Amino acid sequence: MRPRSVSVLTPPIAEPVTLYEAREHLRLSPDQTDDDSLVLGLLATARRVVERRLGQTLTATQYLATWTDGVAVADLPYGPLLVGEDHALVVEADGEAVSQETYDVEGDLSAITFDSVPSGKLTVSYWAGAVPGSAIAPQLRSAILLLVGHLYANREATTADGIGELPMAFEMLLASESSTGAW
């Protein structure tokens, strides 16, 4: 079952596309640093748009998912799950820790299956995405850069040239990585 709410506890510490790569894509010279903070913000925005469109997380992010009633299977959105020594999975029912022996983590499905349904409010703190520094698919890198370029060039909803519509190539790049192939 999908959670009632999901919030970000710890945002990514690094973007999958670097400031240097974005500056190169935007053709900014090394001495043009006035817009660096803007470009960093656009990188985070573009990554977030791509993540939400695909329903997956690109770089390590910690989430808190909440269910108001007990569930037999807790579907964790925005996978893939990232579980390890530095990326803990914490399951609580009504504020009390749920023993790891009472559930199975299905990483490929980004789900937790419980032996018996926990009662009350269920919360799961989990990490999703790839460890920082991991490569992402080239088409996702291109989609992020394309969106950064579009947002950089079209800083207002409308311009003197009209509405700044997102290039169709962005949709095509995302479709190549979506589970359905749809755009």
C-alpha positions in Angstrom: 0.0 0.0 0.0 1.2 3.5 -0.8 1.9 5.8 2.1 -0.4 8.6 3.2 2.5 11.0 3.2 6.2 11.1 2.2 8.7 13.8 3.1 12.4 14.4 2.5 14.4 14.1 5.8 17.9 14.5 4.3 18.3 16.0 0.8 21.1 14.8 -1.5 24.6 16.0 -0.6 25.6 16.1 -4.2 23.8 16.5 -7.5 24.3 13.8 -10.2 25.4 16.6 -12.6 28.1 18.9 -11.5 28.2 22.7 -11.6 31.2 22.4 -14.0 29.2 20.2 -16.4 26.2 22.6 -16.2 28.5 25.6 -16.8 30.0 23.9 -19.8 26.6 23.1 -21.2 25.5 26.7 -20.7 28.7 27.8 -22.4 29.6 30.1 -19.4 33.2 31.2 -19.4 35.3 30.5 -16.3 35.2 34.1 -15.2 31.3 34.2 -15.4 30.7 33.1 -11.8 27.9 35.5 -10.9 25.2 33.0 -11.8 26.8 30.0 -10.1 24.2 29.9 -7.2 21.4 30.2 -9.8 22.8 27.3 -11.8 23.2 25.2 -8.6 19.5 25.9 -7.8 18.5 25.0 -11.4 20.5 21.7 -11.1 18.6 20.7 -8.0 15.3 21.7 -9.6 16.0 19.8 -12.8 17.0 16.7 -10.8 13.8 16.9 -8.7 11.6 17.3 -11.9 13.3 14.2 -13.5 12.9 12.2 -10.3 9.3 13.0 -9.9 8.5 12.4 -13.5 10.2 8.9 -13.4 9.1 8.1 -9.8 12.6 7.3 -8.8 15.5 8.9 -6.9 18.8 9.6 -8.7 21.1 10.3 -5.7 21.0 9.3 -2.0 18.0 11.0 -0.3 16.5 10.1 3.0 12.6 9.9 3.1 10.0 9.5 5.8 6.9 7.6 4.7 3.8 7.5 6.9 0.7 5.2 6.9 -2.2 6.0 9.3 -3.3 2.4 9.6 -1.3 -0.9 9.7 -0.4 -2.4 6.4 0.8 -5.9 5.3 3.0 -4.5 2.5 4.5 -1.0 2.7 5.3 0.3 -0.7 8.2 2.8 -0.5 8.0 5.4 -3.3 10.9 7.0 -5.1 13.2 3.9 -5.2 15.5 2.2 -5.7 16.1 1.5 -2.0 19.5 2.2 -0.7 20.2 0.0 2.4 23.5 -0.4 4.0 25.8 0.6 6.9 25.5 4.3 6.1 21.9 4.2 5.0 19.7 2.8 7.7 16.1 1.6 7.4 14.0 2.4 10.5 10.5 1.0 10.9 8.2 2.2 13.7 4.6 1.4 14.7 3.1 4.0 17.0 6.5 5.4 17.8 8.0 2.0 18.8 10.7 0.3 16.8 9.5 -2.8 14.8 11.9 -5.7 15.1 13.7 -6.5 11.8 12.8 -10.2 12.3 9.1 -9.4 11.7 9.5 -8.0 8.1 11.3 -8.6 4.8 12.8 -5.8 2.7 12.2 -6.4 -1.0 14.8 -4.0 -2.4 14.0 -4.6 -6.1 10.3 -3.8 -5.4 11.0 -1.0 -2.9 8.7 -2.6 -0.4 8.5 -4.0 3.1 6.4 -7.1 3.7 5.4 -7.7 7.3 4.9 -11.2 8.9 1.8 -9.7 10.7 0.2 -6.3 10.2 1.6 -3.8 12.7 -1.2 -1.8 14.4 -1.5 2.0 14.5 0.5 4.6 12.7 3.4 3.2 10.7 6.5 5.3 9.8 9.5 4.2 7.8 12.6 6.2 7.5 14.6 5.0 4.5 17.2 6.0 1.9 16.7 5.8 -1.8 18.8 6.5 -4.9 22.4 5.9 -5.7 25.4 6.7 -3.6 26.9 10.1 -4.3 29.4 9.9 -7.2 27.6 7.1 -9.0 27.0 7.6 -12.7 23.5 8.1 -13.9 22.1 7.0 -17.3 23.5 9.3 -20.0 20.0 10.2 -21.2 19.0 11.4 -17.7 22.2 13.5 -17.5 21.2 15.0 -20.9 17.6 15.6 -19.7 18.9 17.4 -16.6 21.3 19.6 -18.6 18.6 20.3 -21.2 16.1 21.4 -18.5 18.8 23.5 -16.8 19.5 25.2 -20.1 15.8 25.8 -20.7 15.3 27.2 -17.2 18.4 29.4 -17.5 17.3 30.9 -20.8 13.6 31.2 -19.8 13.7 32.7 -16.3 10.2 34.1 -16.6 6.9 32.3 -17.4 6.6 34.3 -20.6 9.2 36.3 -22.6 9.2 38.8 -25.4 9.4 35.8 -27.8 6.3 34.1 -26.2 6.0 31.2 -23.8 9.2 29.3 -23.2 7.9 25.8 -24.0 10.1 22.8 -22.8 11.8 21.1 -25.8 10.3 17.8 -26.8 13.7 16.2 -26.5 13.4 16.4 -22.7 10.2 14.2 -22.8 11.9 11.8 -25.2 14.9 11.4 -22.9 12.7 10.7 -19.9 10.6 8.3 -21.9 13.7 6.2 -22.6 14.2 5.6 -18.9 10.6 5.3 -17.8 9.2 1.9 -16.8 6.4 2.2 -19.4 8.3 4.1 -22.1 5.5 6.7 -22.0 6.1 10.4 -22.0 
